[in-house]
Amino acid sequence: MQPDPRTNLSNQLADTLSNRSVAPDEKREVTITFRASYAEKARLEQRCSGVVQSDYIRARLFDYPLPHPKLVIPEINRQAIYELKKIGNNLNQQTRAINEAVKIGSQPLTTEVKEYLRTIKELVELLEQTRQEITQPISSDDNGKLDKQVAGE
């Protein structure tokens, strides 16, 4: 029997987003709860470090591979990424408009226009590089260094 294509697509999406999948015959319908001390809860949270707790526990209990932690992007970086995307979109629109104007003959392809297009291309590359840098996760070592820098140490 062929698996439902929607299930395959759902599993592929789940694998991509959170490194987990549910086979059609293994749908998780049962909830299990247990009590823990505050110290145990703190220890669990520390060990999970960005991984959904249920996924971490399931992986440890049933010998599944440990899921990858979710990438946490600070709010300030999210705002910067949003602004960078807006700037990049504006630069792409300018490039498209200039290329279209040259194509239809309403703007000659002068040395200045070529230089302007090169500058726009460099800016777009710089924006992409900056976006990649601010979406990198911060390691615990980097976080400690950052805390010390902020404190002025």
Beta strands, then each sheet from edge to edge (+ up, - down):
end
